Amino acid sequence: MFKTIHQVPVLPPATGQHDELKQSPERKVAISLGLTSLSYNAFIQTVISAARQRKSAYGCFANVHMVVEAVKDANFANAVNSSTWVTPDGVPLLWTLRAFYGLRQDRITGLDVLPALLEEAARNQLSVYFYGSTPSILEQCRVFCAERHPTLTIAGMYSPPFRALSREEEEQAIANINASGASIVFVSLGCPKQEKWMAAVSQQISAVLLGIGGALPVLVGAQKRAPRWMQRSGLEWFYRLVQEPRRLISRYVTTNSLFVYYFLKGFYYHRVRHQV
């Protein structure tokens, strides 16, 4: 049986993190994930503050797919809800917060945060590391950063194989990141792999890890992002569907249908049942 809305645990950041990170902002449970209550600008500054101190922390950008995945997979839900920050990437999650709690929350997406943090990292002389994606996209990213952010220090880049890493390979990857001196690590392994990886290794890495999914190809221009009006209307998923129909049609039909069901169930619990 799927978890009910009120049974989803929202865990504090793991022990060993800085006191400021332990005292993280309030979270509101949106179906299966506890979303961090922060404005967009506050989130950027909070990440930069943690990065300056090279504190072990990690952040997830939640969308409809992640919410549904967390309902079905308790390990994934734990990985996301144990993170330092979980921000609403998808517009339907903003609708959920408003419907459940009457809360108006800024949208904080990996696509928007990535370029903003690259600029802030350059300005604050913080080095960054890119973990994931493909060698081709990483090389395009290197060129992009050199042109757009010439003072930014790229501490390292690594595109791991698609197979599971051996224990020795995993330990070497962690050692390389730490030795690089990076303050921020952009993790582009895709959901749910990147969230589980960050949860597993965060306490071993002295840096802020951020799971940005497929933001790198958009950043470098290899893929296009939906027009602003589609972003604001919660139709970004439809734009991606048109671009990759064969790969996404089955997932979107199933995931979106389940999300609507969970949303209605949660709305009844938060608003209707509590008013009876």
C-alpha positions in Angstrom: 0.0 0.0 0.0 1.3 3.5 -0.8 2.2 5.8 2.0 -0.5 8.2 3.1 0.3 11.9 3.1 0.8 12.2 6.9 3.1 9.1 7.1 5.9 10.5 5.0 9.0 11.2 7.1 10.9 14.4 6.6 14.4 13.8 8.1 16.8 16.5 9.3 20.2 16.9 7.6 22.6 14.1 8.5 24.7 14.5 11.6 28.1 16.2 11.1 26.7 19.1 9.1 27.2 22.6 10.2 24.8 24.0 12.8 23.3 26.5 10.4 22.4 23.6 8.1 20.9 21.6 10.9 18.6 24.6 11.6 17.2 24.4 8.1 14.0 26.2 7.1 10.7 24.7 7.7 9.5 22.0 5.3 6.1 21.3 3.9 5.2 17.8 2.8 3.9 17.8 -0.8 2.5 14.2 -1.1 5.8 12.4 -0.5 8.6 15.0 -0.3 9.3 17.6 2.3 9.9 20.9 0.4 12.1 23.6 1.8 10.4 26.9 2.5 12.9 29.4 1.0 12.7 32.2 -1.5 14.8 31.8 -4.6 17.3 34.4 -3.6 17.6 33.0 -0.1 18.3 29.6 -1.5 21.2 30.9 -3.7 22.8 32.7 -0.8 22.3 29.8 1.6 24.1 27.5 -0.9 26.9 30.0 -1.4 27.3 30.4 2.4 27.7 26.6 2.8 30.0 26.3 -0.2 32.3 29.0 1.3 32.8 26.8 4.3 33.0 23.6 2.2 30.4 21.9 4.3 29.0 18.5 3.5 25.5 19.2 2.2 23.3 18.3 -0.7 20.2 19.6 -2.5 17.5 18.1 -4.6 15.2 19.8 -7.2 11.9 18.1 -6.9 9.4 17.6 -9.7 6.3 15.4 -10.4 8.4 12.4 -11.4 10.4 12.5 -8.1 7.2 12.8 -6.1 5.7 9.7 -7.7 9.0 7.9 -7.5 9.2 8.7 -3.8 5.7 7.2 -3.2 6.8 3.9 -4.8 10.4 3.7 -3.6 11.0 4.2 0.2 14.8 4.3 -0.3 14.5 7.1 -2.8 12.1 9.0 -0.6 14.6 8.7 2.3 17.5 9.9 0.1 15.6 13.0 -0.9 14.0 13.8 2.4 17.4 13.4 4.2 18.9 16.1 2.0 19.8 19.6 3.2 17.4 21.2 0.8 14.5 20.0 -1.4 13.2 22.8 -3.6 10.1 22.8 -5.9 11.4 22.5 -9.4 8.0 21.6 -11.0 5.1 24.0 -11.1 2.6 21.3 -10.0 4.5 21.2 -6.7 3.8 25.0 -6.3 0.2 24.3 -6.9 0.3 21.5 -4.3 1.8 23.8 -1.7 -0.9 26.4 -2.4 -3.7 23.9 -2.3 -2.6 22.1 0.8 -1.3 25.0 2.9 -2.2 28.2 1.2 1.5 28.8 0.7 3.0 30.8 -2.1 6.5 29.5 -2.8 9.1 30.6 -5.3 9.9 28.1 -8.0 13.6 27.0 -7.6 14.7 24.8 -10.6 18.0 23.2 -11.4 17.8 24.9 -14.8 17.7 28.4 -13.2 20.0 27.6 -10.2 22.9 26.3 -12.3 23.7 29.5 -14.3 23.0 31.6 -11.2 25.4 29.6 -9.0 28.1 29.6 -11.7 28.0 33.4 -11.7 28.0 33.5 -7.9 30.8 31.0 -7.7 33.0 33.1 -10.0 32.2 36.2 -8.1 33.0 34.6 -4.7 36.1 32.7 -6.1 34.6 29.3 -5.3 35.6 26.4 -7.5 33.1 24.0 -9.0 33.1 20.4 -10.1 30.9 18.7 -12.7 30.1 15.0 -12.0 28.0 13.1 -14.5 26.5 13.8 -18.0 28.6 12.8 -21.0 32.2 13.6 -22.1 30.8 15.7 -25.0 28.5 17.8 -22.8 31.2 18.3 -20.2 33.6 19.6 -22.9 30.9 21.9 -24.2 30.3 23.0 -20.6 34.0 23.8 -20.2 34.0 26.0 -23.3 30.7 27.7 -22.2 32.2 28.5 -18.8 35.4 29.8 -20.3 33.4 32.2 -22.5 30.7 33.3 -20.1 32.6 33.0 -16.7 36.3 33.5 -17.5 37.2 33.9 -13.8 35.4 30.7 -12.7 37.7 27.9 -11.6 36.5 24.4 -12.7 38.2 22.1 -10.2 37.3 19.0 -12.2 35.0 17.1 -14.5 34.1 13.4 -14.5 31.7 11.5 -16.6 31.3 8.1 -14.9 30.4 5.0 -16.9 26.7 4.0 -17.0 27.3 0.8 -15.1 27.6 0.8 -11.4 31.0 1.8 -10.1 33.1 -0.7 -8.2 33.9 0.1 -4.6 37.4 1.1 -5.5 36.2 3.4 -8.4 33.6 5.0 -6.1 36.3 5.7 -3.4 38.6 7.1 -6.1 35.9 9.4 -7.4 35.2 10.7 -3.9 38.9 11.2 -3.3 39.3 13.1 -6.6 36.5 15.5 -5.7 37.9 16.2 -2.3 41.4 16.7 -3.6 40.2 19.1 -6.2 39.2 21.6 -3.6 35.7 22.2 -5.2 33.2 24.0 -3.1 30.2 23.1 -5.3 29.6 19.8 -7.1 27.0 19.8 -9.9 25.7 16.2 -10.1 24.1 15.2 -13.4 23.3 11.5 -13.2 19.5 11.7 -13.6 16.7 10.7 -11.3 16.7 8.6 -9.1 20.4 7.7 -9.5 21.8 11.2 -8.6 19.7 11.6 -5.4 20.7 8.1 -4.1 24.3 8.8 -5.0 24.4 12.2 -3.1 22.7 10.6 -0.1 25.3 7.9 0.0 28.4 10.0 -0.4 27.5 13.5 0.9 29.1 13.0 4.3 32.3 11.9 2.6 32.7 15.0 0.5 33.6 18.5 1.8 31.4 20.4 -0.7 27.8 21.2 -1.5 26.3 18.6 -3.9 23.4 19.7 -6.2 21.5 17.2 -8.3 20.8 19.2 -11.5 19.6 16.3 -13.7 19.5 17.3 -17.4 20.4 21.0 -16.9 23.8 20.9 -18.5 22.7 20.3 -22.1 20.3 23.2 -21.8 23.0 25.4 -20.3 25.3 24.8 -23.2 22.6 25.1 -25.9 22.5 21.4 -26.8 18.8 21.3 -25.9 16.2 24.1 -25.8 14.1 25.0 -22.8 10.4 25.6 -23.0 9.2 29.2 -23.6 8.5 31.3 -20.5 4.8 31.1 -20.9 4.9 27.3 -20.8 7.2 27.3 -17.8 4.8 29.6 -15.9 1.8 27.5 -16.9 3.3 24.2 -15.8 3.6 22.9 -19.3 7.4 22.4 -19.5 6.8 18.7 -19.4 4.7 18.9 -22.6 7.5 20.8 -24.4 9.9 18.0 -23.5 7.4 15.4 -24.6 7.2 17.0 -28.0 11.0 16.9 -28.3 11.3 13.2 -27.2 7.9 11.6 -27.6 9.0 8.0 -27.9 11.2 8.1 -24.7 8.8 10.1 -22.6 5.2 9.3 -23.6 4.8 6.2 -21.4 6.5 7.8 -18.4 4.4 11.0 -18.6 1.1 9.3 -19.0 1.7 7.0 -16.0 3.5 9.6 -13.8 1.1 12.5 -14.4 -1.9 10.3 -13.8 -0.5 9.0 -10.5 0.4 12.5 -9.5 -3.2 13.7 -10.0 -4.5 10.8 -7.9 -2.0 11.5 -5.1 -2.8 15.2 -5.3 -6.5 14.7 -4.9 -5.9 12.3 -2.1 -3.7 14.8 -0.3 -6.1 17.7 -0.9 -8.9 15.7 0.7 -6.7 15.0 3.7 -5.4 18.5 4.2 -8.4 20.6 3.3 -11.7 18.6 3.2 -11.1 16.1 6.0 -9.7 18.6 8.4 -12.7 20.9 7.9 -15.2 18.1 8.7 
